[in-house]
Amino acid sequence: MPEDFSDAALVLVGHGSTLNADSAAPTRQHADELRKRGIFGQVQETFWKQEPYLAQVLRGVFAPRVFVVPLFISEGYFTEEVIPRELGFCGKGETDFARVQKRGEQMFYYCGPVGTHDSMTAVLLARARETAEKFPFPRAPKPKETALFIAGHGTGNNENSRKAIERQVELIRAMDIYAEVHAVFMEEEPRIGDCYKLAKAKSIVMVPFFISDGLHSFEDIPVLLGEPKRMVEERMKLGQPTWRNPTEREGKHLWYTPSIGNEPHIPDVIMERVREMAHFQKNQA
């Protein structure tokens, strides 16, 4: 029998942005979808960089059980330091936090981020396939003649930041669908702009492993791929795509996909994270 979460609240945590209104869209989209499903007694979205802010959100959550799910790609700085600190999960040290806490009559459960779930492989593959089929000029690239790149942020602040991307690369390579599969990063090696020399295949499909189509995916990555910054900024002002699929550069044709955050499968991943934590707690009891 499926577990009953009618006595529980879901708190969905996004990054948010004061510079780009679209940044919050996936978080709101998935919160709305889970409200419609009527699984939880309450569903509340919250953000680090915009209202409703992380530090304030729990004041309005009164359910006996509260499940917090980060809508983030990796275990890293935000999921291991910022969110636990802001929501009061931290113990004595900044990175010392408990995933399960009792506060008065409430139990709080801090779940893993959606991006580290193995089922995200299907989301990445769907993005790559859909974009190549949507823009088949000069022809849709055959996967066995294509290099697939998963693009992440990367950071020197937390060594776990790149692990989710590298894990997906391993999983997709093992499936033997594409001629090549590589991880590239904005702030670590190998860099996004290195894709042209890393790829042996003439066709490249790059999927930005980001939750939202914000400034990183709309502006920064197209520039790193060789688009003039002035042209990218002008297209953004006009509301046009900042990358034309496919673009030929350095002897390769490159298809660049939207970010993965608004995929319809994401609410199911969120539910998986909640069930995992509920199951873990039952086994601990």
Backbone bond lengths (Angstrom), bond angles and torsions (degrees), N, CA, C in turn:
res aa  C-N    CA-C-N  psi(-1)  N-CA   C-N-CA  omega(-1)  CA-C   N-CA-C  phi
1 M - - - 1.472 - - 1.538 109.29 -
2 P 1.349 117.07 131.76 1.471 119.96 179.02 1.524 111.22 -60.76
3 E 1.327 115.79 144.63 1.464 120.04 -179.93 1.520 110.87 -68.22
4 D 1.316 115.80 142.42 1.463 122.21 179.78 1.538 108.66 -89.87
5 F 1.335 115.77 121.60 1.463 120.90 178.13 1.535 111.50 -112.46
6 S 1.326 116.43 19.40 1.467 119.04 -177.88 1.529 112.43 -67.08
7 D 1.355 116.96 -19.78 1.468 120.77 177.74 1.521 111.37 -92.97
8 A 1.335 116.79 6.29 1.473 120.52 -171.68 1.520 111.42 -115.04
9 A 1.322 114.20 156.05 1.470 121.67 172.68 1.522 108.86 -111.38
10 L 1.324 115.34 143.27 1.449 121.70 172.96 1.517 108.58 -108.51
11 V 1.332 116.51 126.03 1.460 121.83 174.72 1.522 107.20 -111.72
12 L 1.326 115.87 113.58 1.453 122.33 -177.50 1.527 108.51 -100.25
13 V 1.336 116.24 119.98 1.464 121.65 -172.32 1.532 110.82 -103.87
14 G 1.338 116.68 121.57 1.455 122.31 174.62 1.512 111.04 -115.05
15 H 1.316 115.86 168.94 1.471 120.28 179.70 1.517 110.38 -76.27
16 G 1.352 116.82 -51.02 1.454 120.55 -177.00 1.510 112.04 73.55
17 S 1.332 115.55 170.73 1.458 120.57 -178.77 1.518 109.70 -162.14
18 T 1.323 115.82 143.47 1.465 120.34 173.58 1.525 110.46 -88.99
19 L 1.339 117.43 -8.12 1.464 121.74 -175.89 1.522 112.91 -102.39
20 N 1.329 117.05 -23.89 1.462 120.46 -174.80 1.524 109.30 -137.51
21 A 1.324 116.03 111.88 1.464 120.81 -177.77 1.526 111.91 -65.00
22 D 1.343 117.48 -26.38 1.465 120.92 -178.49 1.528 112.45 -70.32
23 S 1.317 117.31 -16.93 1.451 120.85 -176.79 1.531 112.34 -59.34
24 A 1.316 116.89 -35.40 1.467 121.33 -177.20 1.522 112.99 -85.25
25 A 1.332 117.89 -9.91 1.460 121.44 -171.68 1.529 114.03 -57.96
26 P 1.346 120.41 -47.44 1.468 118.70 -179.78 1.531 113.24 -61.20
27 T 1.334 116.96 -40.20 1.468 120.12 179.68 1.522 110.24 -61.79
28 R 1.318 116.63 -45.83 1.471 120.37 178.76 1.531 111.14 -65.55
29 Q 1.328 116.55 -39.53 1.463 121.08 179.37 1.528 111.29 -58.65
30 H 1.338 116.14 -48.06 1.464 119.56 -176.03 1.523 111.33 -74.77
31 A 1.330 117.69 -32.35 1.469 119.84 174.49 1.524 110.20 -63.58
32 D 1.336 117.51 -42.82 1.464 121.53 178.59 1.523 111.17 -62.49
33 E 1.334 116.37 -42.56 1.463 120.39 -179.79 1.525 111.00 -63.10
34 L 1.328 117.31 -42.41 1.465 120.14 -179.14 1.525 111.56 -72.25
35 R 1.322 118.03 -28.18 1.467 120.15 172.28 1.534 110.06 -64.49
36 K 1.322 115.70 -44.11 1.472 120.43 -179.55 1.520 111.63 -60.98
37 R 1.310 116.84 -34.06 1.466 120.53 -179.47 1.521 112.41 -70.36
38 G 1.331 117.05 -19.40 1.465 120.76 175.42 1.514 114.69 65.82
39 I 1.316 117.45 28.65 1.465 121.87 -177.47 1.525 111.09 -79.46
40 F 1.338 116.19 -41.44 1.463 122.12 -175.13 1.525 111.27 -103.62
41 G 1.320 114.84 154.00 1.460 119.15 174.03 1.508 112.15 -66.93
42 Q 1.337 117.17 -28.83 1.462 122.76 179.35 1.521 109.10 -152.11
43 V 1.327 116.23 140.04 1.463 122.21 173.34 1.517 107.29 -126.18
44 Q 1.327 116.10 124.61 1.458 120.90 -176.83 1.516 109.85 -131.55
45 E 1.346 117.40 127.40 1.456 120.05 173.28 1.522 109.92 -94.57
46 T 1.325 116.46 151.38 1.454 121.74 179.65 1.522 108.48 -150.49
47 F 1.353 116.07 160.59 1.459 120.10 -172.46 1.524 111.14 -138.85
48 W 1.333 114.36 156.60 1.449 121.38 175.25 1.517 110.84 -79.06
49 K 1.352 117.89 -39.34 1.457 121.91 -170.46 1.526 114.85 -108.28
50 Q 1.319 118.83 3.26 1.463 119.99 179.05 1.522 109.52 -156.21
51 E 1.327 115.70 169.16 1.458 120.15 -179.97 1.528 111.00 -74.88
52 P 1.350 115.98 150.46 1.464 128.60 -9.89 1.526 111.61 -71.66
53 Y 1.337 115.29 130.19 1.454 121.35 -172.28 1.531 112.50 -76.85
54 L 1.329 114.43 151.43 1.459 122.29 179.25 1.523 113.14 -51.76
55 A 1.327 116.03 -48.24 1.462 120.74 -172.54 1.525 112.71 -63.80
56 Q 1.345 117.28 -18.45 1.469 120.44 -174.99 1.524 113.96 -108.63
57 V 1.329 117.74 -15.70 1.463 120.05 -165.70 1.521 113.98 -64.40
58 L 1.331 118.26 -35.63 1.466 119.69 -174.36 1.522 113.30 -71.57
59 R 1.335 116.91 -12.53 1.471 119.65 178.21 1.529 111.50 -64.50
60 G 1.317 116.14 -25.37 1.466 119.57 -178.79 1.514 113.72 -105.06
61 V 1.334 117.45 15.82 1.464 121.48 -179.19 1.524 108.29 -115.08
62 F 1.348 116.63 116.27 1.466 120.28 -171.63 1.529 113.22 -120.00
63 A 1.320 118.26 4.91 1.463 121.42 -178.02 1.533 110.38 -64.62
64 P 1.335 118.07 152.07 1.467 120.96 178.64 1.525 113.31 -61.42
65 R 1.347 115.77 -34.28 1.462 120.08 177.26 1.523 109.12 -120.56
66 V 1.339 116.19 136.64 1.464 121.16 -178.28 1.524 108.00 -130.54
67 F 1.333 115.64 118.90 1.461 121.96 178.71 1.528 109.16 -105.35
68 V 1.318 116.27 123.15 1.465 122.54 -179.88 1.523 108.32 -105.66
69 V 1.336 116.91 121.03 1.466 121.28 -179.59 1.527 109.23 -120.73
70 P 1.337 118.58 118.03 1.465 121.07 176.81 1.535 111.08 -77.15
71 L 1.301 116.80 123.50 1.461 121.46 174.51 1.529 107.37 -86.59
72 F 1.326 113.84 66.88 1.461 122.81 -178.28 1.522 108.86 -128.85
73 I 1.320 116.24 160.92 1.459 121.84 -176.41 1.518 112.94 -78.15
74 S 1.329 117.81 -42.55 1.461 119.31 -169.35 1.523 112.65 -134.18
75 E 1.337 113.51 163.28 1.464 120.38 167.07 1.520 106.14 -76.85
76 G 1.300 117.52 112.34 1.452 119.67 -176.33 1.507 111.08 -162.06
77 Y 1.303 116.23 -150.47 1.460 122.46 -173.76 1.531 112.43 -55.31
78 F 1.343 116.83 -47.04 1.463 118.97 -176.35 1.525 112.02 -72.95
79 T 1.329 117.19 -44.82 1.465 119.23 -175.09 1.518 113.38 -78.38
80 E 1.336 117.64 -23.27 1.462 120.13 -177.74 1.531 113.45 -103.78
81 E 1.327 116.51 -14.02 1.458 118.75 -178.47 1.529 112.96 -127.12
82 V 1.329 117.31 -59.53 1.467 120.62 -173.30 1.526 112.20 -64.40
83 I 1.335 117.30 -55.21 1.472 120.02 -175.34 1.524 111.72 -64.08
84 P 1.353 119.92 -48.14 1.469 118.58 177.38 1.530 112.98 -57.79
85 R 1.328 116.39 -39.26 1.470 119.69 179.76 1.527 111.16 -65.06
86 E 1.337 116.82 -48.31 1.456 121.00 -175.62 1.526 112.35 -67.87
87 L 1.324 117.31 -30.03 1.467 120.53 -178.62 1.525 112.87 -96.15
88 G 1.324 116.60 3.35 1.461 120.03 174.18 1.510 115.07 81.44
89 F 1.347 118.11 21.63 1.460 120.59 178.20 1.524 112.63 -85.84
90 C 1.322 117.16 -13.12 1.460 120.30 -175.79 1.517 112.03 -70.29
91 G 1.331 113.95 147.35 1.454 120.38 175.93 1.513 110.39 -98.82
92 K 1.314 116.25 -126.83 1.467 120.29 -176.28 1.523 112.54 -72.35
93 G 1.329 117.18 -35.81 1.462 120.75 -178.41 1.513 111.15 -109.50
94 E 1.339 116.37 165.34 1.468 121.60 -178.44 1.521 111.73 -59.94
95 T 1.339 117.33 -36.56 1.456 120.42 -177.18 1.522 112.30 -104.38
96 D 1.326 117.34 8.78 1.461 122.53 179.03 1.520 107.36 -96.73
97 F 1.333 116.90 102.09 1.460 118.46 -179.61 1.527 110.49 -138.83
98 A 1.323 114.57 152.47 1.460 121.43 177.98 1.522 109.16 -102.42
99 R 1.317 117.10 135.22 1.463 120.69 -178.00 1.527 111.96 -78.42
100 V 1.325 117.03 -18.26 1.462 120.80 177.70 1.521 108.10 -126.63
101 Q 1.312 116.19 127.31 1.467 121.11 -179.58 1.520 110.37 -137.78
102 K 1.311 114.82 142.68 1.464 120.36 171.54 1.516 107.99 -103.87
103 R 1.337 116.66 126.42 1.461 121.90 178.29 1.524 107.50 -129.02
104 G 1.317 115.63 104.38 1.460 119.41 -176.13 1.519 109.94 63.45
105 E 1.330 116.94 -122.15 1.467 121.82 -179.74 1.525 112.34 -94.84
106 Q 1.329 117.58 3.93 1.459 121.20 -177.24 1.526 112.05 -108.16
107 M 1.353 114.98 146.96 1.457 121.98 171.82 1.525 108.19 -111.73
108 F 1.323 115.97 131.29 1.462 121.82 -179.15 1.525 109.34 -113.38
109 Y 1.333 114.97 136.07 1.463 122.01 -177.63 1.524 108.75 -126.05
110 Y 1.323 116.26 121.92 1.455 121.34 -179.91 1.526 108.53 -102.51
111 C 1.337 116.25 109.10 1.462 122.54 -172.94 1.531 111.19 -88.12
112 G 1.317 115.47 167.09 1.453 120.79 175.92 1.522 111.13 -72.92
113 P 1.335 117.85 158.00 1.463 120.92 179.67 1.529 111.63 -69.44
114 V 1.321 116.40 153.69 1.463 120.10 -177.34 1.526 111.62 -65.46
115 G 1.345 117.45 -33.54 1.449 120.85 -172.22 1.512 115.29 -66.53
116 T 1.334 118.74 -20.29 1.460 120.97 -178.81 1.526 112.46 -90.98
117 H 1.323 117.58 -0.24 1.463 120.85 179.77 1.526 109.24 -75.39
118 D 1.332 116.76 136.69 1.460 120.57 -176.43 1.527 113.09 -61.13
119 S 1.324 118.29 -26.52 1.461 120.18 -178.70 1.529 112.37 -68.90
120 M 1.338 117.47 -9.84 1.464 119.34 175.98 1.523 111.35 -65.45
121 T 1.322 117.21 -16.52 1.456 120.22 175.46 1.524 111.23 -56.63
122 A 1.325 115.96 -44.48 1.462 120.68 179.86 1.524 110.99 -63.25
123 V 1.321 117.07 -35.36 1.466 121.83 179.27 1.529 109.79 -65.90
124 L 1.324 116.78 -45.98 1.469 120.99 179.95 1.527 111.44 -63.00
125 L 1.318 116.20 -43.74 1.461 120.04 -179.61 1.524 111.44 -65.73
126 A 1.328 116.59 -37.75 1.467 120.19 178.17 1.520 110.87 -63.89
127 R 1.332 117.20 -42.79 1.465 121.15 178.15 1.530 110.71 -59.10
128 A 1.337 116.06 -47.53 1.461 120.62 -178.20 1.525 111.24 -62.66
129 R 1.315 116.58 -44.99 1.464 121.17 -177.86 1.528 111.33 -66.18
130 E 1.333 116.51 -46.49 1.471 121.10 -176.42 1.528 111.54 -62.33
131 T 1.326 116.99 -42.26 1.469 119.87 -177.68 1.522 111.42 -68.37
132 A 1.328 117.12 -42.40 1.464 120.06 179.46 1.527 110.79 -64.06
133 E 1.342 117.27 -38.13 1.464 120.75 -179.83 1.523 111.76 -73.25
134 K 1.320 117.03 -30.51 1.464 121.10 -178.54 1.525 111.54 -73.05
135 F 1.338 117.16 -30.58 1.464 121.95 -178.35 1.532 109.09 -124.48
136 P 1.334 116.90 76.84 1.472 119.81 -171.74 1.526 115.19 -82.14
137 F 1.343 118.16 1.17 1.465 119.44 -177.83 1.541 110.69 -74.96
138 P 1.328 120.79 137.04 1.469 125.71 -5.83 1.512 112.92 -71.07
139 R 1.346 116.36 -19.64 1.471 122.65 169.57 1.524 106.63 -163.80
140 A 1.321 115.20 156.07 1.465 118.36 177.49 1.524 108.89 -65.63
141 P 1.322 118.54 127.00 1.461 120.02 -177.05 1.528 111.33 -69.54
142 K 1.310 116.32 136.73 1.458 120.11 175.07 1.532 108.28 -76.28
143 P 1.345 117.87 134.61 1.469 119.51 -178.05 1.529 113.64 -52.35
144 K 1.324 117.18 -37.62 1.462 120.17 -177.64 1.534 112.71 -73.06
145 E 1.347 115.74 -5.54 1.458 120.75 175.60 1.529 110.74 -116.23
146 T 1.341 115.65 18.82 1.468 121.20 -170.94 1.521 110.95 -127.46
147 A 1.334 115.38 142.63 1.467 122.02 170.61 1.525 108.26 -97.82
148 L 1.324 116.98 121.39 1.463 122.27 177.34 1.517 109.26 -95.94
149 F 1.331 116.23 127.64 1.466 121.71 177.37 1.520 109.62 -116.08
150 I 1.327 116.32 131.37 1.462 122.50 172.76 1.521 106.59 -103.15
151 A 1.335 116.48 117.37 1.466 121.47 -175.11 1.527 110.24 -101.06
152 G 1.322 116.21 128.45 1.455 121.76 177.71 1.518 111.55 -125.46
153 H 1.324 115.15 176.56 1.458 119.67 -179.40 1.516 110.95 -78.14
154 G 1.343 115.59 -57.03 1.457 119.51 -175.85 1.526 110.42 73.07
155 T 1.307 116.23 147.36 1.460 120.37 178.61 1.516 109.49 -162.94
156 G 1.317 115.83 147.32 1.455 120.26 174.43 1.521 112.70 -80.91
157 N 1.349 116.50 -6.89 1.463 120.32 -176.73 1.523 113.38 -74.88
158 N 1.346 116.85 -26.80 1.460 119.64 -176.79 1.522 108.59 -150.05
159 E 1.321 116.57 120.63 1.459 120.67 -174.88 1.524 113.27 -66.65
160 N 1.348 117.29 -17.42 1.453 120.53 -179.93 1.524 113.04 -78.54
161 S 1.328 116.81 -12.11 1.457 121.01 -172.23 1.526 112.84 -56.63
162 R 1.327 117.61 -37.99 1.466 121.01 -174.87 1.526 113.62 -91.74
163 K 1.332 117.22 -7.37 1.464 119.99 -172.83 1.524 112.97 -64.17
164 A 1.333 117.87 -37.09 1.463 119.87 -178.95 1.521 110.91 -64.68
165 I 1.346 116.85 -38.81 1.461 120.41 178.81 1.525 110.10 -67.96
166 E 1.324 116.94 -45.66 1.465 120.46 -178.99 1.531 111.49 -64.93
167 R 1.324 116.82 -33.83 1.468 120.65 177.35 1.532 110.37 -64.37
168 Q 1.338 117.15 -43.78 1.456 120.22 179.15 1.525 111.31 -65.44
169 V 1.306 116.96 -37.65 1.466 120.32 176.66 1.531 110.23 -59.79
170 E 1.328 116.86 -44.01 1.466 120.83 178.39 1.527 111.57 -61.31
171 L 1.339 116.28 -44.93 1.465 120.62 -178.30 1.523 111.46 -63.68
172 I 1.336 116.38 -43.27 1.468 119.61 -177.62 1.524 111.15 -72.25
173 R 1.311 117.42 -37.30 1.476 119.74 175.68 1.531 110.48 -58.41
174 A 1.327 115.84 -42.50 1.467 120.62 -178.12 1.528 112.00 -64.32
175 M 1.330 116.91 -23.40 1.464 120.59 179.32 1.523 112.34 -78.61
176 D 1.329 117.56 -15.18 1.466 123.63 175.45 1.536 112.08 55.72
177 I 1.331 116.24 45.03 1.465 121.29 177.90 1.525 110.50 -92.94
178 Y 1.340 115.96 -44.83 1.466 121.65 -176.19 1.525 111.09 -102.31
179 A 1.332 114.72 155.66 1.465 120.05 178.27 1.525 111.14 -62.06
180 E 1.324 115.78 -37.15 1.467 121.77 179.93 1.527 108.48 -146.08
181 V 1.318 116.85 151.63 1.464 122.18 172.63 1.522 107.98 -137.62
182 H 1.348 115.88 127.11 1.469 120.58 -176.24 1.528 110.36 -132.83
183 A 1.324 115.57 153.22 1.466 122.79 169.09 1.520 108.15 -103.74
184 V 1.328 116.40 136.29 1.467 121.51 174.27 1.525 108.53 -136.70
185 F 1.344 116.35 157.25 1.462 120.38 -170.86 1.525 111.93 -137.09
186 M 1.328 114.37 156.75 1.457 120.53 176.08 1.528 111.33 -75.01
187 E 1.350 116.92 -40.06 1.467 119.80 -170.92 1.518 114.17 -122.01
188 E 1.333 116.81 11.51 1.463 120.94 176.41 1.518 108.86 -139.52
189 E 1.328 114.96 165.53 1.467 120.46 174.79 1.531 109.80 -83.64
190 P 1.345 117.15 147.33 1.461 128.52 -9.83 1.525 110.68 -71.64
191 R 1.316 116.79 145.88 1.460 122.69 -176.24 1.524 112.03 -82.53
192 I 1.329 114.94 156.93 1.456 120.80 -179.35 1.527 111.26 -57.48
193 G 1.319 116.51 -41.66 1.457 120.20 -179.55 1.518 114.40 -66.94
194 D 1.350 117.43 -11.38 1.467 121.15 179.22 1.525 112.90 -79.96
195 C 1.328 117.09 -4.35 1.466 120.11 -172.21 1.525 112.63 -59.01
196 Y 1.345 116.87 -34.36 1.463 119.68 -176.48 1.527 112.00 -65.61
197 K 1.319 116.26 -35.79 1.471 118.22 179.82 1.531 111.68 -88.37
198 L 1.335 117.51 -23.07 1.461 120.04 177.81 1.526 111.95 -74.25
199 A 1.328 116.54 -33.89 1.462 121.14 -175.63 1.528 111.03 -78.64
200 K 1.311 115.26 128.67 1.462 120.31 171.55 1.530 109.81 -84.54
201 A 1.330 116.71 -33.21 1.463 121.55 179.91 1.525 110.57 -71.01
202 K 1.328 115.63 154.82 1.468 121.41 178.97 1.525 111.88 -80.96
203 S 1.324 117.31 -20.72 1.464 121.61 179.48 1.523 109.83 -107.05
204 I 1.329 115.81 133.96 1.465 122.25 179.44 1.518 108.79 -125.85
205 V 1.318 116.54 133.11 1.465 121.84 168.85 1.522 106.89 -118.09
206 M 1.338 116.01 123.87 1.466 120.48 179.98 1.519 110.36 -114.88
207 V 1.334 115.72 126.08 1.465 122.40 178.35 1.520 108.78 -110.39
208 P 1.350 118.68 116.95 1.467 119.88 175.52 1.534 109.84 -74.89
209 F 1.323 116.15 115.95 1.471 121.07 -178.75 1.528 108.32 -83.88
210 F 1.335 114.27 68.38 1.456 123.68 178.44 1.522 108.01 -126.07
211 I 1.319 116.18 152.02 1.462 119.72 179.52 1.521 111.01 -72.33
212 S 1.317 117.90 -43.94 1.463 119.97 -174.07 1.517 112.10 -119.83
213 D 1.331 114.90 154.52 1.457 120.44 173.08 1.525 108.22 -84.49
214 G 1.315 115.36 77.09 1.458 121.84 179.48 1.510 110.98 -102.34
215 L 1.324 116.54 -157.09 1.463 121.11 -175.51 1.530 112.40 -62.87
216 H 1.345 117.58 -32.59 1.465 118.93 179.43 1.525 110.77 -62.40
217 S 1.331 116.24 -50.79 1.465 118.74 -175.01 1.523 112.54 -79.99
218 F 1.342 118.21 -33.47 1.464 121.44 -179.16 1.527 112.46 -77.09
219 E 1.343 116.49 -40.27 1.459 120.04 -170.79 1.527 113.29 -114.41
220 D 1.332 116.55 -56.04 1.470 119.61 -170.84 1.524 112.71 -62.73
221 I 1.340 117.31 -48.38 1.464 119.42 -175.18 1.534 112.01 -67.73
222 P 1.356 120.20 -44.70 1.472 117.86 175.19 1.529 113.13 -55.81
223 V 1.339 117.19 -37.46 1.463 119.93 177.63 1.532 110.38 -66.79
224 L 1.334 116.53 -42.41 1.463 120.13 177.89 1.524 111.60 -63.08
225 L 1.333 116.20 -27.62 1.466 120.92 178.77 1.525 112.52 -83.21
226 G 1.339 116.64 -3.57 1.448 119.38 173.53 1.510 116.81 114.83
227 E 1.334 118.24 -1.44 1.459 119.77 176.83 1.533 109.36 -73.28
228 P 1.336 118.43 136.20 1.470 119.76 177.18 1.532 111.02 -60.21
229 K 1.315 115.97 133.87 1.469 120.75 -176.79 1.529 111.54 -57.99
230 R 1.328 116.55 -39.80 1.459 120.10 179.99 1.528 111.25 -60.58
231 M 1.339 116.35 -41.83 1.458 121.13 -179.81 1.525 111.28 -66.76
232 V 1.336 116.32 -41.24 1.463 121.24 178.85 1.525 110.41 -62.29
233 E 1.331 116.60 -45.06 1.467 120.95 -179.65 1.528 110.80 -63.76
234 E 1.330 117.01 -38.97 1.454 120.84 179.50 1.526 110.85 -65.43
235 R 1.324 117.02 -42.70 1.461 120.62 177.99 1.530 111.05 -63.59
236 M 1.341 116.33 -38.53 1.465 119.48 178.53 1.524 110.77 -62.65
237 K 1.330 117.02 -42.23 1.466 120.79 179.01 1.519 111.44 -61.39
238 L 1.342 116.22 -34.81 1.463 121.35 -178.33 1.531 112.21 -86.82
239 G 1.327 116.40 -1.91 1.461 119.99 -178.94 1.519 113.30 72.47
240 Q 1.328 116.85 24.59 1.458 121.82 -178.77 1.530 110.55 -97.57
241 P 1.343 117.34 157.91 1.471 119.49 173.75 1.526 110.30 -58.30
242 T 1.313 116.44 139.61 1.466 120.17 -178.12 1.521 112.39 -89.39
243 W 1.332 116.43 -2.90 1.465 121.20 174.98 1.521 107.95 -136.92
244 R 1.318 116.58 131.27 1.464 121.90 178.42 1.520 109.05 -93.42
245 N 1.335 116.61 122.90 1.474 121.08 -178.72 1.517 111.83 -95.82
246 P 1.342 118.22 131.29 1.467 124.55 -17.17 1.519 110.30 -85.32
247 T 1.307 117.14 154.37 1.462 122.50 173.14 1.525 108.25 -105.41
248 E 1.323 116.00 134.90 1.463 120.24 177.48 1.522 108.82 -93.36
249 R 1.316 115.08 125.45 1.464 119.81 179.76 1.525 108.61 -152.01
250 E 1.304 114.91 135.52 1.479 122.68 179.05 1.532 111.72 52.34
251 G 1.343 115.06 39.26 1.464 120.28 176.59 1.514 114.70 77.65
252 K 1.330 117.92 7.80 1.472 121.81 179.71 1.536 109.78 -120.68
253 H 1.336 115.92 152.27 1.458 121.17 169.51 1.534 107.51 -101.28
254 L 1.330 116.02 125.75 1.467 119.70 -176.03 1.527 110.79 -119.12
255 W 1.334 114.35 123.81 1.460 122.50 171.91 1.531 107.95 -99.95
256 Y 1.312 116.76 128.99 1.474 121.88 -178.02 1.525 108.13 -117.89
257 T 1.315 117.42 123.28 1.469 122.15 -172.26 1.534 111.51 -94.07
258 P 1.336 117.64 164.10 1.462 119.37 168.65 1.535 110.43 -66.66
259 S 1.320 116.46 164.85 1.464 121.31 174.05 1.527 109.90 -63.79
260 I 1.326 115.39 167.18 1.473 119.67 -171.06 1.536 113.67 -93.15
261 G 1.341 117.48 -4.05 1.459 119.75 -167.35 1.503 117.55 -66.69
262 N 1.346 119.16 -23.69 1.467 118.85 -178.16 1.528 112.92 -98.91
263 E 1.327 117.60 13.18 1.456 120.75 177.12 1.535 110.28 -60.22
264 P 1.342 118.26 136.69 1.472 121.39 -178.36 1.527 114.01 -61.89
265 H 1.331 117.18 -17.60 1.463 121.34 -179.13 1.535 112.79 -75.82
266 I 1.317 117.52 -17.49 1.473 120.71 -173.09 1.532 113.09 -59.87
267 P 1.338 121.18 -42.96 1.465 119.00 177.65 1.529 113.31 -56.29
268 D 1.333 116.98 -32.80 1.464 119.87 177.07 1.532 111.09 -68.16
269 V 1.330 116.60 -35.59 1.468 120.52 176.51 1.529 109.79 -66.49
270 I 1.341 116.24 -40.73 1.469 120.76 177.06 1.526 109.95 -58.71
271 M 1.332 116.30 -44.76 1.468 119.65 179.35 1.523 111.30 -64.33
272 E 1.325 117.42 -36.48 1.460 120.30 177.07 1.522 110.69 -60.73
273 R 1.327 116.41 -42.70 1.462 120.43 179.69 1.541 110.67 -63.02
274 V 1.323 117.05 -40.42 1.465 120.81 178.57 1.530 110.44 -65.17
275 R 1.318 117.42 -46.61 1.473 120.99 -178.95 1.526 111.07 -62.96
276 E 1.333 116.67 -39.33 1.467 120.02 177.90 1.525 110.82 -58.37
277 M 1.329 116.49 -45.50 1.460 120.05 -178.23 1.532 110.96 -69.19
278 A 1.323 117.44 -39.15 1.461 120.53 178.51 1.532 109.72 -64.41
279 H 1.322 116.60 -41.56 1.466 121.42 179.10 1.529 110.78 -65.85
280 F 1.325 116.00 -42.04 1.460 121.12 179.12 1.537 110.16 -59.81
281 Q 1.317 116.58 -43.65 1.454 120.55 -178.25 1.525 111.89 -67.00
282 K 1.342 117.21 -37.39 1.471 120.53 177.15 1.521 110.69 -61.74
283 N 1.335 115.42 -40.95 1.465 119.01 -179.74 1.518 112.94 -69.34
284 Q 1.349 115.42 -26.05 1.466 119.98 178.86 1.518 112.34 -80.89
285 A 1.329 114.76 -22.89 1.482 119.19 -174.53 1.541 111.00 -70.11
